[in-house]
Amino acid sequence: MFRHRRRGKVNLAYITDDYTRKVTFKKRNKGLFKKLSELTTLCDIKVCAVVYNPDEGRPMLFPDDPLDVFNIISDFRKLSVTEQKRKMFDQEDYLNER
C-alpha cells in the first residue's frame, strides 16, 4: 500500500533568503513547465509561457522554440476581442465565480 506524504500549507510570502528563493524558483519553474507539457500532450492543446528570471539574461519559454511561442500568441491575437475574452480566465474572474 502506498502512503502519500501530506504537504503542509505553503506560506505565500516573499522569500527573503536569496539561495532559498532561487532554489524554490527553479523547482517551481520546472514543475510549471512539466504541467504545461502534460497539458499539451493529454489535452492536445497549444499552450505557451514566458517566464522572466531577473538572474538570467533571456526569458525561459515553453515551448522551447521562440517561433512556436510567437505562432501561439499570433493565433490568439487574430481572434476577435470577444473571443479573446471568452478564452481568458484570470484570478479575479475565478474568485467572482466562486
Secondary structure, DSSP 8 states (H G I E B T S, - for coil): ------------S---SHHHHHHHHHHHHHHHHHHHHHHHHHH-----EEE--TTSSS-EEESS-HHHHHHHHHHHHHS-HHHHHHH---HHHHHHH-
